[in-house]
């Protein structure tokens, strides 16, 4: 994973991705905290689409080249109101506890996977340094 790019390119990308996943976790918890707030609309963060767009913009073929040329400062994850025009209940709230818990579980699995990759990258670096 470290060959062909700067040694910290993947680590930096994983760090940024972990930050986005942590932000999503906070947003989901906020959604759950507001499940009984009239007129509250669920929020989420756009990160994956921003990352895909940045990769596509590069026009490069390999993942290594895309990661190497990715400018993490240009990634602007955006918190947005999801389905603002829809409500599941008469009070105007559109938070579904079951949906939020499923998204939270998916986000946690993604977060754990990225942490595993990050730890693996650091282990490889330590191995090389020895």
Phi and psi in radians as a Rosetta constraint file:
Dihedral C 1 N 2 CA 2 C 2 CIRCULARHARMONIC -1.542 0.35
Dihedral N 2 CA 2 C 2 N 3 CIRCULARHARMONIC -0.285 0.35
Dihedral C 2 N 3 CA 3 C 3 CIRCULARHARMONIC -1.272 0.35
Dihedral N 3 CA 3 C 3 N 4 CIRCULARHARMONIC 2.462 0.35
Dihedral C 3 N 4 CA 4 C 4 CIRCULARHARMONIC 1.576 0.35
Dihedral N 4 CA 4 C 4 N 5 CIRCULARHARMONIC -0.188 0.35
Dihedral C 4 N 5 CA 5 C 5 CIRCULARHARMONIC -2.299 0.35
Dihedral N 5 CA 5 C 5 N 6 CIRCULARHARMONIC 3.009 0.35
Dihedral C 5 N 6 CA 6 C 6 CIRCULARHARMONIC -1.051 0.35
Dihedral N 6 CA 6 C 6 N 7 CIRCULARHARMONIC 2.522 0.35
Dihedral C 6 N 7 CA 7 C 7 CIRCULARHARMONIC -1.037 0.35
Dihedral N 7 CA 7 C 7 N 8 CIRCULARHARMONIC -0.481 0.35
Dihedral C 7 N 8 CA 8 C 8 CIRCULARHARMONIC -1.784 0.35
Dihedral N 8 CA 8 C 8 N 9 CIRCULARHARMONIC 0.044 0.35
Dihedral C 8 N 9 CA 9 C 9 CIRCULARHARMONIC -1.028 0.35
Dihedral N 9 CA 9 C 9 N 10 CIRCULARHARMONIC -0.871 0.35
Dihedral C 9 N 10 CA 10 C 10 CIRCULARHARMONIC -1.181 0.35
Dihedral N 10 CA 10 C 10 N 11 CIRCULARHARMONIC -0.685 0.35
Dihedral C 10 N 11 CA 11 C 11 CIRCULARHARMONIC -1.095 0.35
Dihedral N 11 CA 11 C 11 N 12 CIRCULARHARMONIC -0.752 0.35
Dihedral C 11 N 12 CA 12 C 12 CIRCULARHARMONIC -1.131 0.35
Dihedral N 12 CA 12 C 12 N 13 CIRCULARHARMONIC -0.720 0.35
Dihedral C 12 N 13 CA 13 C 13 CIRCULARHARMONIC -1.127 0.35
Dihedral N 13 CA 13 C 13 N 14 CIRCULARHARMONIC -0.753 0.35
Dihedral C 13 N 14 CA 14 C 14 CIRCULARHARMONIC -1.089 0.35
Dihedral N 14 CA 14 C 14 N 15 CIRCULARHARMONIC -0.702 0.35
Dihedral C 14 N 15 CA 15 C 15 CIRCULARHARMONIC -1.066 0.35
Dihedral N 15 CA 15 C 15 N 16 CIRCULARHARMONIC -0.773 0.35
Dihedral C 15 N 16 CA 16 C 16 CIRCULARHARMONIC -1.131 0.35
Dihedral N 16 CA 16 C 16 N 17 CIRCULARHARMONIC -0.704 0.35
Dihedral C 16 N 17 CA 17 C 17 CIRCULARHARMONIC -1.155 0.35
Dihedral N 17 CA 17 C 17 N 18 CIRCULARHARMONIC -0.681 0.35
Dihedral C 17 N 18 CA 18 C 18 CIRCULARHARMONIC -1.125 0.35
Dihedral N 18 CA 18 C 18 N 19 CIRCULARHARMONIC -0.682 0.35
Dihedral C 18 N 19 CA 19 C 19 CIRCULARHARMONIC -1.066 0.35
Dihedral N 19 CA 19 C 19 N 20 CIRCULARHARMONIC -0.741 0.35
Dihedral C 19 N 20 CA 20 C 20 CIRCULARHARMONIC -1.136 0.35
Dihedral N 20 CA 20 C 20 N 21 CIRCULARHARMONIC -0.709 0.35
Dihedral C 20 N 21 CA 21 C 21 CIRCULARHARMONIC -1.159 0.35
Dihedral N 21 CA 21 C 21 N 22 CIRCULARHARMONIC -0.660 0.35
Dihedral C 21 N 22 CA 22 C 22 CIRCULARHARMONIC -1.148 0.35
Dihedral N 22 CA 22 C 22 N 23 CIRCULARHARMONIC -0.692 0.35
Dihedral C 22 N 23 CA 23 C 23 CIRCULARHARMONIC -1.104 0.35
Dihedral N 23 CA 23 C 23 N 24 CIRCULARHARMONIC -0.758 0.35
Dihedral C 23 N 24 CA 24 C 24 CIRCULARHARMONIC -1.039 0.35
Dihedral N 24 CA 24 C 24 N 25 CIRCULARHARMONIC -0.729 0.35
Dihedral C 24 N 25 CA 25 C 25 CIRCULARHARMONIC -1.023 0.35
Dihedral N 25 CA 25 C 25 N 26 CIRCULARHARMONIC -0.793 0.35
Dihedral C 25 N 26 CA 26 C 26 CIRCULARHARMONIC -1.081 0.35
Dihedral N 26 CA 26 C 26 N 27 CIRCULARHARMONIC -0.732 0.35
Dihedral C 26 N 27 CA 27 C 27 CIRCULARHARMONIC -1.116 0.35
Dihedral N 27 CA 27 C 27 N 28 CIRCULARHARMONIC -0.771 0.35
Dihedral C 27 N 28 CA 28 C 28 CIRCULARHARMONIC -1.098 0.35
Dihedral N 28 CA 28 C 28 N 29 CIRCULARHARMONIC -0.754 0.35
Dihedral C 28 N 29 CA 29 C 29 CIRCULARHARMONIC -1.065 0.35
Dihedral N 29 CA 29 C 29 N 30 CIRCULARHARMONIC -0.653 0.35
Dihedral C 29 N 30 CA 30 C 30 CIRCULARHARMONIC -1.151 0.35
Dihedral N 30 CA 30 C 30 N 31 CIRCULARHARMONIC -0.717 0.35
Dihedral C 30 N 31 CA 31 C 31 CIRCULARHARMONIC -1.023 0.35
Dihedral N 31 CA 31 C 31 N 32 CIRCULARHARMONIC -0.809 0.35
Dihedral C 31 N 32 CA 32 C 32 CIRCULARHARMONIC -1.127 0.35
Dihedral N 32 CA 32 C 32 N 33 CIRCULARHARMONIC -0.646 0.35
Dihedral C 32 N 33 CA 33 C 33 CIRCULARHARMONIC -1.153 0.35
Dihedral N 33 CA 33 C 33 N 34 CIRCULARHARMONIC -0.431 0.35
Dihedral C 33 N 34 CA 34 C 34 CIRCULARHARMONIC -1.817 0.35
Dihedral N 34 CA 34 C 34 N 35 CIRCULARHARMONIC 0.330 0.35
Dihedral C 34 N 35 CA 35 C 35 CIRCULARHARMONIC -1.036 0.35
Dihedral N 35 CA 35 C 35 N 36 CIRCULARHARMONIC -0.475 0.35
Dihedral C 35 N 36 CA 36 C 36 CIRCULARHARMONIC -1.870 0.35
Dihedral N 36 CA 36 C 36 N 37 CIRCULARHARMONIC 0.221 0.35
Dihedral C 36 N 37 CA 37 C 37 CIRCULARHARMONIC -1.516 0.35
Dihedral N 37 CA 37 C 37 N 38 CIRCULARHARMONIC 2.036 0.35
Dihedral C 37 N 38 CA 38 C 38 CIRCULARHARMONIC -1.007 0.35
Dihedral N 38 CA 38 C 38 N 39 CIRCULARHARMONIC 2.454 0.35
Dihedral C 38 N 39 CA 39 C 39 CIRCULARHARMONIC 1.211 0.35
Dihedral N 39 CA 39 C 39 N 40 CIRCULARHARMONIC 0.038 0.35
Dihedral C 39 N 40 CA 40 C 40 CIRCULARHARMONIC -1.247 0.35
Dihedral N 40 CA 40 C 40 N 41 CIRCULARHARMONIC 2.392 0.35
Dihedral C 40 N 41 CA 41 C 41 CIRCULARHARMONIC -2.021 0.35
Dihedral N 41 CA 41 C 41 N 42 CIRCULARHARMONIC 2.401 0.35
Dihedral C 41 N 42 CA 42 C 42 CIRCULARHARMONIC -1.089 0.35
Dihedral N 42 CA 42 C 42 N 43 CIRCULARHARMONIC 2.610 0.35
Dihedral C 42 N 43 CA 43 C 43 CIRCULARHARMONIC -2.034 0.35
Dihedral N 43 CA 43 C 43 N 44 CIRCULARHARMONIC 2.796 0.35
Dihedral C 43 N 44 CA 44 C 44 CIRCULARHARMONIC -2.692 0.35
Dihedral N 44 CA 44 C 44 N 45 CIRCULARHARMONIC 3.132 0.35
Dihedral C 44 N 45 CA 45 C 45 CIRCULARHARMONIC -2.173 0.35
Dihedral N 45 CA 45 C 45 N 46 CIRCULARHARMONIC 2.433 0.35
Dihedral C 45 N 46 CA 46 C 46 CIRCULARHARMONIC -1.686 0.35
Dihedral N 46 CA 46 C 46 N 47 CIRCULARHARMONIC 1.814 0.35
Dihedral C 46 N 47 CA 47 C 47 CIRCULARHARMONIC -2.131 0.35
Dihedral N 47 CA 47 C 47 N 48 CIRCULARHARMONIC -0.868 0.35
Dihedral C 47 N 48 CA 48 C 48 CIRCULARHARMONIC -1.038 0.35
Dihedral N 48 CA 48 C 48 N 49 CIRCULARHARMONIC -0.717 0.35
Dihedral C 48 N 49 CA 49 C 49 CIRCULARHARMONIC -1.176 0.35
Dihedral N 49 CA 49 C 49 N 50 CIRCULARHARMONIC -0.623 0.35
Dihedral C 49 N 50 CA 50 C 50 CIRCULARHARMONIC -1.150 0.35
Dihedral N 50 CA 50 C 50 N 51 CIRCULARHARMONIC -0.708 0.35
Dihedral C 50 N 51 CA 51 C 51 CIRCULARHARMONIC -1.161 0.35
Dihedral N 51 CA 51 C 51 N 52 CIRCULARHARMONIC -0.781 0.35
Dihedral C 51 N 52 CA 52 C 52 CIRCULARHARMONIC -1.055 0.35
Dihedral N 52 CA 52 C 52 N 53 CIRCULARHARMONIC -0.724 0.35
Dihedral C 52 N 53 CA 53 C 53 CIRCULARHARMONIC -1.103 0.35
Dihedral N 53 CA 53 C 53 N 54 CIRCULARHARMONIC -0.750 0.35
Dihedral C 53 N 54 CA 54 C 54 CIRCULARHARMONIC -1.119 0.35
Dihedral N 54 CA 54 C 54 N 55 CIRCULARHARMONIC -0.700 0.35
Dihedral C 54 N 55 CA 55 C 55 CIRCULARHARMONIC -1.115 0.35
Dihedral N 55 CA 55 C 55 N 56 CIRCULARHARMONIC -0.779 0.35
Dihedral C 55 N 56 CA 56 C 56 CIRCULARHARMONIC -1.126 0.35
Dihedral N 56 CA 56 C 56 N 57 CIRCULARHARMONIC -0.652 0.35
Dihedral C 56 N 57 CA 57 C 57 CIRCULARHARMONIC -1.095 0.35
Dihedral N 57 CA 57 C 57 N 58 CIRCULARHARMONIC -0.511 0.35
Dihedral C 57 N 58 CA 58 C 58 CIRCULARHARMONIC -1.144 0.35
Dihedral N 58 CA 58 C 58 N 59 CIRCULARHARMONIC -0.526 0.35
Dihedral C 58 N 59 CA 59 C 59 CIRCULARHARMONIC 1.230 0.35
Dihedral N 59 CA 59 C 59 N 60 CIRCULARHARMONIC 0.173 0.35
Dihedral C 59 N 60 CA 60 C 60 CIRCULARHARMONIC -1.590 0.35
Dihedral N 60 CA 60 C 60 N 61 CIRCULARHARMONIC 2.701 0.35
Dihedral C 60 N 61 CA 61 C 61 CIRCULARHARMONIC -1.546 0.35
Dihedral N 61 CA 61 C 61 N 62 CIRCULARHARMONIC -0.708 0.35
Dihedral C 61 N 62 CA 62 C 62 CIRCULARHARMONIC -1.632 0.35
Dihedral N 62 CA 62 C 62 N 63 CIRCULARHARMONIC 2.663 0.35
Dihedral C 62 N 63 CA 63 C 63 CIRCULARHARMONIC -1.095 0.35
Dihedral N 63 CA 63 C 63 N 64 CIRCULARHARMONIC -0.743 0.35
Dihedral C 63 N 64 CA 64 C 64 CIRCULARHARMONIC -0.983 0.35
Dihedral N 64 CA 64 C 64 N 65 CIRCULARHARMONIC -0.790 0.35
Dihedral C 64 N 65 CA 65 C 65 CIRCULARHARMONIC -1.153 0.35
Dihedral N 65 CA 65 C 65 N 66 CIRCULARHARMONIC -0.692 0.35
Dihedral C 65 N 66 CA 66 C 66 CIRCULARHARMONIC -1.126 0.35
Dihedral N 66 CA 66 C 66 N 67 CIRCULARHARMONIC -0.764 0.35
Dihedral C 66 N 67 CA 67 C 67 CIRCULARHARMONIC -1.154 0.35
Dihedral N 67 CA 67 C 67 N 68 CIRCULARHARMONIC -0.752 0.35
Dihedral C 67 N 68 CA 68 C 68 CIRCULARHARMONIC -1.059 0.35
Dihedral N 68 CA 68 C 68 N 69 CIRCULARHARMONIC -0.660 0.35
Dihedral C 68 N 69 CA 69 C 69 CIRCULARHARMONIC -1.651 0.35
Dihedral N 69 CA 69 C 69 N 70 CIRCULARHARMONIC 0.086 0.35
Dihedral C 69 N 70 CA 70 C 70 CIRCULARHARMONIC -1.331 0.35
Dihedral N 70 CA 70 C 70 N 71 CIRCULARHARMONIC 2.233 0.35
Dihedral C 70 N 71 CA 71 C 71 CIRCULARHARMONIC -1.694 0.35
Dihedral N 71 CA 71 C 71 N 72 CIRCULARHARMONIC 1.784 0.35
Dihedral C 71 N 72 CA 72 C 72 CIRCULARHARMONIC -1.115 0.35
Dihedral N 72 CA 72 C 72 N 73 CIRCULARHARMONIC -0.404 0.35
Dihedral C 72 N 73 CA 73 C 73 CIRCULARHARMONIC -1.207 0.35
Dihedral N 73 CA 73 C 73 N 74 CIRCULARHARMONIC -0.395 0.35
Dihedral C 73 N 74 CA 74 C 74 CIRCULARHARMONIC -1.430 0.35
Dihedral N 74 CA 74 C 74 N 75 CIRCULARHARMONIC -0.302 0.35
Dihedral C 74 N 75 CA 75 C 75 CIRCULARHARMONIC -1.253 0.35
Dihedral N 75 CA 75 C 75 N 76 CIRCULARHARMONIC 2.070 0.35
Dihedral C 75 N 76 CA 76 C 76 CIRCULARHARMONIC -2.120 0.35
Dihedral N 76 CA 76 C 76 N 77 CIRCULARHARMONIC 1.391 0.35
Dihedral C 76 N 77 CA 77 C 77 CIRCULARHARMONIC -1.025 0.35
Dihedral N 77 CA 77 C 77 N 78 CIRCULARHARMONIC 2.388 0.35
Dihedral C 77 N 78 CA 78 C 78 CIRCULARHARMONIC -2.082 0.35
Dihedral N 78 CA 78 C 78 N 79 CIRCULARHARMONIC 2.263 0.35
Dihedral C 78 N 79 CA 79 C 79 CIRCULARHARMONIC -1.478 0.35
Dihedral N 79 CA 79 C 79 N 80 CIRCULARHARMONIC 2.291 0.35
Dihedral C 79 N 80 CA 80 C 80 CIRCULARHARMONIC -2.398 0.35
Dihedral N 80 CA 80 C 80 N 81 CIRCULARHARMONIC 2.831 0.35
Dihedral C 80 N 81 CA 81 C 81 CIRCULARHARMONIC -1.556 0.35
Dihedral N 81 CA 81 C 81 N 82 CIRCULARHARMONIC 2.143 0.35
Dihedral C 81 N 82 CA 82 C 82 CIRCULARHARMONIC -1.579 0.35
Dihedral N 82 CA 82 C 82 N 83 CIRCULARHARMONIC 2.266 0.35
Dihedral C 82 N 83 CA 83 C 83 CIRCULARHARMONIC 0.887 0.35
Dihedral N 83 CA 83 C 83 N 84 CIRCULARHARMONIC 0.888 0.35
Dihedral C 83 N 84 CA 84 C 84 CIRCULARHARMONIC -1.032 0.35
Dihedral N 84 CA 84 C 84 N 85 CIRCULARHARMONIC -0.495 0.35
Dihedral C 84 N 85 CA 85 C 85 CIRCULARHARMONIC -1.502 0.35
Dihedral N 85 CA 85 C 85 N 86 CIRCULARHARMONIC -0.139 0.35
Dihedral C 85 N 86 CA 86 C 86 CIRCULARHARMONIC -1.848 0.35
Dihedral N 86 CA 86 C 86 N 87 CIRCULARHARMONIC 2.572 0.35
Dihedral C 86 N 87 CA 87 C 87 CIRCULARHARMONIC -2.395 0.35
Dihedral N 87 CA 87 C 87 N 88 CIRCULARHARMONIC 2.450 0.35
Dihedral C 87 N 88 CA 88 C 88 CIRCULARHARMONIC -1.613 0.35
Dihedral N 88 CA 88 C 88 N 89 CIRCULARHARMONIC -0.247 0.35
Dihedral C 88 N 89 CA 89 C 89 CIRCULARHARMONIC -2.311 0.35
Dihedral N 89 CA 89 C 89 N 90 CIRCULARHARMONIC 2.914 0.35
Dihedral C 89 N 90 CA 90 C 90 CIRCULARHARMONIC -1.177 0.35
Dihedral N 90 CA 90 C 90 N 91 CIRCULARHARMONIC -0.402 0.35
Dihedral C 90 N 91 CA 91 C 91 CIRCULARHARMONIC -1.445 0.35
Dihedral N 91 CA 91 C 91 N 92 CIRCULARHARMONIC 0.031 0.35
Dihedral C 91 N 92 CA 92 C 92 CIRCULARHARMONIC 1.549 0.35
Dihedral N 92 CA 92 C 92 N 93 CIRCULARHARMONIC -0.064 0.35
Dihedral C 92 N 93 CA 93 C 93 CIRCULARHARMONIC -1.361 0.35
Dihedral N 93 CA 93 C 93 N 94 CIRCULARHARMONIC 2.477 0.35
Dihedral C 93 N 94 CA 94 C 94 CIRCULARHARMONIC -2.110 0.35
Dihedral N 94 CA 94 C 94 N 95 CIRCULARHARMONIC 0.393 0.35
Dihedral C 94 N 95 CA 95 C 95 CIRCULARHARMONIC -1.543 0.35
Dihedral N 95 CA 95 C 95 N 96 CIRCULARHARMONIC 2.192 0.35
Dihedral C 95 N 96 CA 96 C 96 CIRCULARHARMONIC -1.926 0.35
Dihedral N 96 CA 96 C 96 N 97 CIRCULARHARMONIC 2.046 0.35
Dihedral C 96 N 97 CA 97 C 97 CIRCULARHARMONIC -1.017 0.35
Dihedral N 97 CA 97 C 97 N 98 CIRCULARHARMONIC -0.757 0.35
Dihedral C 97 N 98 CA 98 C 98 CIRCULARHARMONIC -1.103 0.35
Dihedral N 98 CA 98 C 98 N 99 CIRCULARHARMONIC -0.729 0.35
Dihedral C 98 N 99 CA 99 C 99 CIRCULARHARMONIC -1.124 0.35
Dihedral N 99 CA 99 C 99 N 100 CIRCULARHARMONIC -0.788 0.35
Dihedral C 99 N 100 CA 100 C 100 CIRCULARHARMONIC -1.083 0.35
Dihedral N 100 CA 100 C 100 N 101 CIRCULARHARMONIC -0.734 0.35
Dihedral C 100 N 101 CA 101 C 101 CIRCULARHARMONIC -1.141 0.35
Dihedral N 101 CA 101 C 101 N 102 CIRCULARHARMONIC -0.645 0.35
Dihedral C 101 N 102 CA 102 C 102 CIRCULARHARMONIC -1.161 0.35
Dihedral N 102 CA 102 C 102 N 103 CIRCULARHARMONIC -0.745 0.35
Dihedral C 102 N 103 CA 103 C 103 CIRCULARHARMONIC -1.154 0.35
Dihedral N 103 CA 103 C 103 N 104 CIRCULARHARMONIC -0.678 0.35
Dihedral C 103 N 104 CA 104 C 104 CIRCULARHARMONIC -1.090 0.35
Dihedral N 104 CA 104 C 104 N 105 CIRCULARHARMONIC -0.762 0.35
Dihedral C 104 N 105 CA 105 C 105 CIRCULARHARMONIC -1.104 0.35
Dihedral N 105 CA 105 C 105 N 106 CIRCULARHARMONIC -0.771 0.35
Dihedral C 105 N 106 CA 106 C 106 CIRCULARHARMONIC -1.067 0.35
Dihedral N 106 CA 106 C 106 N 107 CIRCULARHARMONIC -0.757 0.35
Dihedral C 106 N 107 CA 107 C 107 CIRCULARHARMONIC -1.130 0.35
Dihedral N 107 CA 107 C 107 N 108 CIRCULARHARMONIC -0.678 0.35
Dihedral C 107 N 108 CA 108 C 108 CIRCULARHARMONIC -1.162 0.35
Dihedral N 108 CA 108 C 108 N 109 CIRCULARHARMONIC -0.701 0.35
Dihedral C 108 N 109 CA 109 C 109 CIRCULARHARMONIC -1.091 0.35
Dihedral N 109 CA 109 C 109 N 110 CIRCULARHARMONIC -0.764 0.35
Dihedral C 109 N 110 CA 110 C 110 CIRCULARHARMONIC -1.087 0.35
Dihedral N 110 CA 110 C 110 N 111 CIRCULARHARMONIC -0.784 0.35
Dihedral C 110 N 111 CA 111 C 111 CIRCULARHARMONIC -1.049 0.35
Dihedral N 111 CA 111 C 111 N 112 CIRCULARHARMONIC -0.831 0.35
Dihedral C 111 N 112 CA 112 C 112 CIRCULARHARMONIC -1.078 0.35
Dihedral N 112 CA 112 C 112 N 113 CIRCULARHARMONIC -0.702 0.35
Dihedral C 112 N 113 CA 113 C 113 CIRCULARHARMONIC -1.096 0.35
Dihedral N 113 CA 113 C 113 N 114 CIRCULARHARMONIC -0.735 0.35
Dihedral C 113 N 114 CA 114 C 114 CIRCULARHARMONIC -1.183 0.35
Dihedral N 114 CA 114 C 114 N 115 CIRCULARHARMONIC -0.628 0.35
Dihedral C 114 N 115 CA 115 C 115 CIRCULARHARMONIC -1.122 0.35
Dihedral N 115 CA 115 C 115 N 116 CIRCULARHARMONIC -0.700 0.35
Dihedral C 115 N 116 CA 116 C 116 CIRCULARHARMONIC -1.062 0.35
Dihedral N 116 CA 116 C 116 N 117 CIRCULARHARMONIC -0.793 0.35
Dihedral C 116 N 117 CA 117 C 117 CIRCULARHARMONIC -1.097 0.35
Dihedral N 117 CA 117 C 117 N 118 CIRCULARHARMONIC -0.730 0.35
Dihedral C 117 N 118 CA 118 C 118 CIRCULARHARMONIC -1.099 0.35
Dihedral N 118 CA 118 C 118 N 119 CIRCULARHARMONIC -0.787 0.35
Dihedral C 118 N 119 CA 119 C 119 CIRCULARHARMONIC -1.080 0.35
Dihedral N 119 CA 119 C 119 N 120 CIRCULARHARMONIC -0.679 0.35
Dihedral C 119 N 120 CA 120 C 120 CIRCULARHARMONIC -1.113 0.35
Dihedral N 120 CA 120 C 120 N 121 CIRCULARHARMONIC -0.729 0.35
Dihedral C 120 N 121 CA 121 C 121 CIRCULARHARMONIC -1.098 0.35
Dihedral N 121 CA 121 C 121 N 122 CIRCULARHARMONIC -0.751 0.35
Dihedral C 121 N 122 CA 122 C 122 CIRCULARHARMONIC -1.168 0.35
Dihedral N 122 CA 122 C 122 N 123 CIRCULARHARMONIC -0.637 0.35
Dihedral C 122 N 123 CA 123 C 123 CIRCULARHARMONIC -1.091 0.35
Dihedral N 123 CA 123 C 123 N 124 CIRCULARHARMONIC -0.730 0.35
Dihedral C 123 N 124 CA 124 C 124 CIRCULARHARMONIC -1.101 0.35
Dihedral N 124 CA 124 C 124 N 125 CIRCULARHARMONIC -0.718 0.35
Dihedral C 124 N 125 CA 125 C 125 CIRCULARHARMONIC -1.106 0.35
Dihedral N 125 CA 125 C 125 N 126 CIRCULARHARMONIC -0.774 0.35
Dihedral C 125 N 126 CA 126 C 126 CIRCULARHARMONIC -1.095 0.35
Dihedral N 126 CA 126 C 126 N 127 CIRCULARHARMONIC -0.674 0.35
Dihedral C 126 N 127 CA 127 C 127 CIRCULARHARMONIC -1.109 0.35
Dihedral N 127 CA 127 C 127 N 128 CIRCULARHARMONIC -0.751 0.35
Dihedral C 127 N 128 CA 128 C 128 CIRCULARHARMONIC -1.166 0.35
Dihedral N 128 CA 128 C 128 N 129 CIRCULARHARMONIC -0.666 0.35
Dihedral C 128 N 129 CA 129 C 129 CIRCULARHARMONIC -1.214 0.35
Dihedral N 129 CA 129 C 129 N 130 CIRCULARHARMONIC -0.458 0.35
